[in-house]
Amino acid sequence: MNKVFPRIPSGCAISGIMNKKGERFSGVDIIKSIALMHDRSNGLGGGFAAYGIYPEYKDHYALHVFYDSLANRVVAEKFINEHFDVDNSGIIPTRKVKAIINQPLIWRYFVQPKKNKLSDSALSEEEYVVRCVMRVNSGYEGAYIFSSGKNMGAFKGVGYPEDIGEYYRLDEYNGYIWTAHGRFPTNTPGWWGGAHPFTLLDWSIVHNGEISSYGANARFLEMFGYKCTLQTDTEAITYMFDYLMRKQGLSLEQAVAVIAAPLWKEIDRMDDDSKELMKALRAVYGNLLMNGPFSIILSTRNGIMALNDRIKLRNMVAATKGDVLYVSSEESGIREICKDPENIWVPKGGEPVIGLLEGVSSL
């Protein structure tokens, strides 16, 4: 799967829909939204993340895996079976789509960590799963776990996003959060593993832009056990949020202040307590500052957060109607599926749009 492709100048599109009451709906609308922005991608990558799609296995980690060959699957499955109790597994259902070619083997496993292995590791359950995912993705040739959360899943590949949605039969799934990405690669190859979203546990990221700080970001993350192996800057963004919020215990607002940090002149105008906090975050986590143009949608089981860079080099539009929050690269991507939103706005650069499920206080 690791192939080298020529540099191609870029665009990219992202879209997200969330029902704040947790009411589930099919993948039809998210496909319509991202399909309207067809010209922002070039057929080298499309993908979706969906939450609430596996209620019958809501307490299991759903591992979605790409394999280059049957032999690769046999070897990686041995590791999975040694470290997890696998309660169900099989090929992820797809349908034939003329535009989707050269696809890998795509498997799904509903698993729970083996109790004796977890106990012997002295790790939290989530950290155990993360380390197993990193082991497979960095140490098993031709195998890539591209989704590993509970009651959620990523579906991605090489193709336009509307074709990827058709290929994975997303009209047959129901979820309360959907995000989508149409890819136009810049510095990185167009291959199945490199399509968005990028996930770890139930974190998922779709991203439009280019992170010039990727080298510094990745080197910092690798000191803490993360393996950046997928030839794209977006992978590192997912790990940043996992590190800052799950492992370091920062709030979402603090994590945003690390990744899209206020300018120093803005920090100087803050009150003393805020100023000291911002300076401390910059001192400790400065290598996780993201430079370059970006707009992202971060999703978890509790909600979504949309964010663009401080000087707004990538566009982002948000809207609400009733219990539904919409975010998109373009207003048209929202109005295609919500004709008359009650509120619609363009967030300021570096200003997060946060949507939480009812009864939840944070992502």
C-alpha positions in Angstrom: 0.0 0.0 0.0 3.0 2.4 0.5 3.4 3.9 -3.0 5.0 7.1 -4.1 2.9 9.5 -6.2 3.8 12.8 -7.8 3.1 16.2 -6.1 -0.3 17.6 -7.1 -1.5 21.1 -6.2 -4.5 21.1 -3.9 -8.0 21.8 -2.7 -9.9 19.4 -0.3 -13.4 19.5 1.2 -14.8 18.6 4.6 -18.3 18.3 6.0 -19.9 17.2 9.2 -23.4 16.7 10.6 -24.4 16.0 14.2 -27.7 15.4 16.0 -27.3 16.8 19.5 -30.0 14.5 20.9 -28.1 11.5 19.6 -30.8 10.6 17.2 -29.4 8.4 14.4 -29.9 9.1 10.7 -28.6 7.5 7.5 -25.4 8.4 5.6 -27.4 9.7 2.7 -27.1 13.4 3.7 -23.4 13.4 4.4 -22.8 11.9 0.9 -25.0 14.5 -0.7 -23.1 17.3 1.2 -19.6 16.2 0.2 -20.7 15.3 -3.3 -21.7 18.9 -4.0 -18.1 19.9 -3.4 -16.8 17.3 -5.9 -14.5 19.8 -7.7 -12.5 20.4 -4.5 -11.1 16.8 -4.7 -9.5 14.9 -7.5 -10.4 11.3 -7.0 -7.3 10.3 -5.0 -9.1 10.0 -1.6 -12.5 10.1 0.0 -13.8 9.0 3.3 -16.3 9.2 6.2 -16.5 8.7 9.9 -19.8 7.7 11.6 -20.8 7.4 15.2 -23.5 5.2 16.7 -23.4 2.7 13.9 -22.8 -0.4 15.9 -25.3 -0.3 18.8 -25.3 -4.1 19.0 -21.5 -4.0 19.7 -21.3 -0.7 21.5 -19.0 -2.1 24.2 -16.5 -3.5 21.7 -13.7 -1.9 19.8 -14.5 -2.0 16.1 -11.2 -2.6 14.3 -11.4 -1.8 10.6 -8.4 -3.1 8.8 -6.8 -2.8 5.3 -4.8 -5.8 4.1 -2.6 -6.0 1.0 -3.0 -9.7 0.7 -4.4 -12.8 2.3 -0.9 -13.7 3.6 -0.7 -10.2 5.3 -4.1 -10.9 6.9 -3.1 -14.2 8.3 0.0 -12.8 10.0 -1.8 -9.7 11.5 -4.8 -11.7 12.5 -2.5 -13.9 14.7 -1.5 -10.8 16.6 -5.1 -9.6 16.9 -6.3 -12.9 18.2 -3.4 -13.1 20.7 -4.2 -9.7 22.2 -8.0 -9.5 21.9 -11.1 -11.6 22.3 -12.7 -11.4 18.9 -16.5 -11.8 19.2 -17.3 -11.2 15.5 -15.3 -10.6 12.3 -15.6 -10.6 8.6 -15.2 -8.6 5.4 -16.8 -5.1 5.5 -19.8 -5.2 3.2 -19.3 -3.3 -0.1 -21.0 -2.9 -3.4 -19.4 -2.8 -6.9 -18.7 0.8 -8.0 -17.1 1.2 -11.4 -14.8 4.1 -10.2 -13.4 2.2 -7.3 -10.5 -0.1 -8.3 -7.4 -1.7 -6.8 -9.0 -2.0 -3.4 -7.3 -3.9 -0.6 -8.9 -6.6 1.5 -11.1 -4.7 4.0 -12.0 -6.5 7.3 -13.8 -5.7 10.5 -13.3 -7.1 14.0 -15.4 -6.5 17.1 -13.0 -7.0 19.9 -12.3 -6.6 23.6 -8.8 -6.7 25.2 -7.9 -10.1 26.6 -8.2 -9.7 30.4 -4.9 -11.5 31.2 -3.0 -9.5 28.6 -4.5 -6.2 29.8 -3.7 -7.0 33.4 -0.2 -8.0 32.7 0.4 -4.8 30.7 -0.5 -2.6 33.7 -2.0 -0.2 31.1 -5.4 1.4 30.9 -7.7 -0.3 28.5 -7.5 2.6 26.0 -3.7 2.8 26.1 -3.5 -1.0 25.6 -5.6 -0.7 22.4 -3.6 2.3 21.2 -0.3 0.4 21.6 -1.7 -2.7 19.8 -2.9 -0.4 16.9 0.6 1.2 16.7 2.2 -2.3 16.8 0.2 -3.5 13.8 0.5 -0.3 11.8 4.2 0.1 12.2 5.4 -3.5 12.4 3.1 -5.6 10.2 3.7 -5.2 6.5 0.6 -4.8 4.4 -1.7 -4.4 7.3 -3.2 -1.1 8.6 -5.8 -0.7 11.3 -7.6 2.5 10.1 -10.4 2.6 12.7 -10.4 1.4 16.3 -13.2 3.1 18.3 -16.3 1.9 20.1 -19.7 2.2 18.3 -18.1 4.1 15.4 -16.1 3.5 12.3 -14.2 5.0 9.5 -14.8 4.2 5.8 -12.3 5.5 3.3 -10.3 4.8 0.1 -9.0 6.0 -3.2 -11.8 7.7 -5.1 -14.2 10.6 -5.0 -16.1 10.7 -1.7 -19.5 10.1 -3.2 -18.2 6.9 -4.9 -16.6 5.8 -1.6 -19.9 6.3 0.2 -21.7 4.2 -2.4 -18.9 1.6 -2.3 -19.2 1.1 1.5 -23.1 1.2 1.4 -23.2 4.0 3.9 -26.9 4.6 3.0 -27.5 1.4 5.0 -25.9 2.7 8.2 -27.4 5.0 10.8 -25.4 7.3 13.1 -25.8 10.5 15.1 -22.5 12.0 13.9 -21.2 11.9 10.3 -18.1 13.6 8.9 -16.7 13.4 5.4 -13.7 14.3 3.3 -12.9 14.8 -0.3 -9.1 14.7 -0.9 -6.8 16.6 -3.2 -3.4 15.5 -2.1 -0.5 18.0 -2.1 2.7 16.6 -0.7 1.5 13.1 0.2 0.4 10.1 -1.9 -3.1 9.1 -2.9 -3.4 5.6 -1.4 -6.1 3.8 0.6 -4.4 4.3 4.0 -3.7 8.0 3.3 -7.4 8.9 2.7 -9.2 10.8 5.5 -10.5 10.4 8.1 -7.6 9.5 10.4 -8.7 7.9 13.6 -7.4 6.5 16.9 -9.8 5.0 19.5 -12.9 7.2 18.9 -11.1 10.3 17.8 -11.4 11.1 14.1 -10.1 14.0 12.0 -10.9 15.3 8.6 -8.6 18.1 7.4 -8.3 20.6 4.6 -4.9 22.2 4.4 -1.2 21.6 4.7 0.7 21.4 8.0 4.2 22.9 7.5 5.1 22.0 11.2 4.5 18.3 10.6 8.1 17.3 11.1 8.3 19.0 14.5 4.8 17.7 15.5 5.6 14.1 14.5 9.0 14.0 16.3 7.4 15.2 19.5 4.6 12.6 19.3 7.0 9.8 18.6 8.7 10.5 21.9 5.5 9.3 23.5 4.9 6.1 21.6 3.0 7.4 18.6 4.1 6.0 15.2 3.5 8.4 12.2 3.7 5.9 9.4 1.0 6.9 7.0 2.8 9.6 4.9 0.4 12.4 5.7 0.3 15.4 8.1 -3.3 14.7 9.1 -2.4 11.5 11.0 -0.4 13.6 13.4 -3.3 15.9 14.2 -5.4 12.9 15.4 -2.5 11.9 17.7 -2.1 15.4 19.0 -5.7 15.5 20.4 -5.3 12.0 21.8 -2.1 13.0 23.6 -3.2 16.4 24.8 -6.7 15.4 26.0 -6.6 11.7 26.9 -3.1 11.4 28.1 -2.4 14.9 29.4 -5.9 15.7 30.6 -6.2 19.1 28.9 -9.6 20.5 28.2 -10.7 20.9 24.6 -10.2 24.7 24.9 -6.7 24.2 26.2 -5.9 21.7 23.4 -7.1 24.2 20.9 -4.9 26.9 22.5 -1.9 24.6 21.9 -2.7 23.6 18.4 -4.0 27.0 17.1 -2.2 29.2 19.7 -3.1 32.8 20.2 -0.5 35.3 18.8 1.9 36.6 21.3 0.5 40.1 21.0 -2.9 38.6 21.9 -1.5 36.8 24.9 0.1 40.0 26.1 -3.4 41.6 26.3 -4.9 38.8 28.4 -5.5 39.0 32.2 -2.7 37.7 34.3 -4.1 34.2 35.0 -4.9 33.6 31.3 -1.6 35.0 30.2 0.3 32.6 32.5 -1.7 29.7 31.3 -1.1 30.5 27.7 2.6 30.9 28.3 2.8 27.6 30.1 1.0 25.8 27.3 3.3 27.3 24.7 6.4 26.4 26.8 5.4 22.8 27.5 3.6 21.9 24.2 5.2 24.3 21.8 6.2 21.5 19.4 2.5 20.7 18.9 1.7 24.2 17.5 0.3 23.7 13.9 1.7 26.0 11.3 0.2 26.4 7.9 -3.3 26.7 6.5 -5.9 24.3 7.9 -9.5 23.6 8.7 -10.4 20.5 10.6 -13.3 18.6 12.1 -12.5 16.6 15.2 -15.1 14.1 16.2 -15.6 11.8 19.3 -18.5 9.8 20.7 -19.5 13.0 22.6 -19.6 15.5 19.8 -17.6 17.5 17.2 -15.3 20.5 17.1 -14.5 22.4 13.9 -11.5 24.7 13.7 -9.5 26.7 11.2 -6.2 28.4 11.4 -5.7 31.7 13.1 -5.5 33.7 9.9 -8.2 31.8 8.2 -6.4 30.5 5.1 -9.0 27.7 4.8 -12.7 28.4 4.9 -15.2 27.0 7.3 -19.0 27.6 7.5 -21.3 26.4 10.3 -25.1 26.3 10.7 -27.8 24.9 13.0 -31.4 23.9 12.6 -33.2 22.4 15.5 -31.0 19.8 17.2 -28.7 19.5 14.2 -25.3 21.2 13.8 -23.7 21.4 10.3 -20.1 22.4 9.4 -18.7 22.5 5.9 -16.0 23.9 3.7 -18.7 25.8 1.8 -22.1 27.1 2.6 -23.4 25.2 -0.4 -22.4 21.9 1.3 -24.8 22.8 4.1 -27.7 24.2 2.1 -27.7 21.1 -0.2 -29.1 19.1 2.8 -30.6 21.9 5.0 -32.4 24.4 2.8 -33.4 26.9 5.5 -30.9 26.8 8.5 -32.0 28.8 11.5 -28.5 30.1 12.1 -25.6 30.2 9.6 -22.2 31.8 10.2 -18.5 31.9 9.3 -16.4 31.2 12.4 -13.4 33.5 13.0 -9.9 32.1 12.5 -8.9 30.0 15.5 -12.4 30.1 17.0 -13.7 26.6 17.5 -17.3 25.5 16.7 -18.2 23.0 19.4 -21.2 20.7 19.3 -21.9 18.4 22.3 -24.5 15.7 22.8 -27.2 16.6 25.4 -26.0 15.8 28.9 -22.3 15.8 28.0 -20.0 18.5 29.3 -17.0 18.0 27.1 -15.5 16.0 24.2 
